[in-house]
Amino acid sequence: MYDEIRKTRIIQKKNQKMESPKRRRLIVSGVVQGVGFRKFIDQAAKELQLSGWVRNLNDGTVEIDVQGSLAALDELGRQAIQGPARSTVYALRTENRQPDRPSGEFTIIA
């Protein structure tokens, strides 16, 4: 009986094992500043339960550093390509990075 309980617990632990978080850096170019793009990404990231930040860069692009599940990261990338109504995205560059933070908030860096 002890062996059966032990096997059941091992199976439960395997089934409960959470996917380790992934991290990505995204650079979005196009008409992405002054059109509500950062707020759009902030809302999407929070809905997807991602952590990280978004900020404007001096060259007119937007940088996103984000961490969470692979499915959520993929969805954020799709939403970034779509963007808010007033934006026009020309390109999205992505770079996988090592996860470096515990799950937390997503913020807009001014």
Legacy VTK file of the C-alpha trace (Angstrom):
# vtk DataFile Version 3.0
C-alpha trace
ASCII
DATASET POLYDATA
POINTS 110 float
0.000 0.000 0.000
2.847 2.396 0.800
4.267 1.880 -2.708
0.903 2.722 -4.283
0.649 5.971 -2.288
4.213 6.856 -3.217
3.574 6.216 -6.926
0.421 8.317 -6.800
2.303 11.227 -5.201
5.065 11.043 -7.805
2.509 11.118 -10.616
0.695 14.040 -8.993
3.939 16.001 -8.668
4.753 15.416 -12.332
1.283 16.563 -13.357
1.475 19.627 -11.124
4.921 20.628 -12.303
4.596 24.129 -13.648
6.280 25.255 -16.815
9.410 27.199 -15.981
9.096 30.880 -16.909
10.576 32.159 -20.153
11.850 35.655 -20.849
11.933 37.701 -24.048
13.052 41.088 -25.232
10.944 42.559 -28.032
11.787 45.610 -30.115
8.841 47.048 -32.013
9.420 49.520 -34.835
6.969 51.610 -36.810
4.502 54.254 -35.696
4.584 53.086 -32.087
5.269 56.201 -30.017
2.596 58.739 -29.147
-0.217 56.370 -30.151
-0.934 54.537 -26.863
1.289 51.582 -27.700
2.894 51.241 -24.254
-0.501 51.368 -22.519
-1.816 48.759 -24.975
1.125 46.439 -24.162
0.757 47.119 -20.430
-2.893 46.040 -20.478
-2.195 42.980 -22.640
0.711 41.854 -20.440
-1.359 42.203 -17.285
-4.228 40.220 -18.822
-1.720 37.502 -19.784
-0.218 37.565 -16.257
3.243 38.499 -17.494
5.882 40.421 -15.577
8.331 42.971 -16.921
8.256 46.403 -18.459
7.800 48.452 -21.637
9.530 51.699 -22.622
10.115 54.062 -25.531
13.628 54.199 -26.976
15.294 57.287 -28.429
15.329 55.794 -31.955
11.499 55.748 -32.091
11.091 52.060 -31.269
9.472 50.467 -28.226
11.325 47.933 -26.086
9.486 45.253 -24.110
11.200 43.009 -21.549
8.755 40.355 -20.479
8.686 37.095 -18.562
6.070 34.364 -18.164
4.725 31.259 -19.835
5.697 30.496 -23.413
2.073 30.614 -24.582
1.563 34.036 -22.965
4.792 35.383 -24.502
3.700 34.183 -27.940
0.309 35.834 -27.507
1.887 39.129 -26.417
4.039 39.032 -29.552
0.910 38.594 -31.698
-0.783 41.492 -29.929
2.328 43.670 -30.294
2.256 43.108 -34.069
-1.412 44.122 -34.134
-0.938 47.091 -31.803
-3.569 49.673 -30.903
-5.707 51.259 -33.632
-3.503 54.332 -34.186
-0.240 52.383 -34.452
1.436 50.840 -37.468
3.979 48.124 -36.740
6.682 47.665 -39.381
8.783 45.052 -37.590
9.040 43.029 -34.408
12.426 41.695 -33.320
12.500 39.118 -30.545
15.363 37.815 -28.458
15.095 35.016 -25.915
16.795 35.730 -22.604
17.444 33.939 -19.340
14.641 34.431 -16.777
15.936 36.760 -14.089
13.094 37.749 -11.807
10.309 36.198 -9.814
6.820 36.665 -11.153
5.678 40.180 -10.454
4.115 43.238 -11.947
4.287 44.637 -15.435
5.108 48.354 -15.607
5.484 51.210 -18.046
8.864 52.920 -17.799
8.516 56.617 -18.601
LINES 1 111
110 0 1 2 3 4 5 6 7 8 9 10 11 12 13 14 15 16 17 18 19 20 21 22 23 24 25 26 27 28 29 30 31 32 33 34 35 36 37 38 39 40 41 42 43 44 45 46 47 48 49 50 51 52 53 54 55 56 57 58 59 60 61 62 63 64 65 66 67 68 69 70 71 72 73 74 75 76 77 78 79 80 81 82 83 84 85 86 87 88 89 90 91 92 93 94 95 96 97 98 99 100 101 102 103 104 105 106 107 108 109
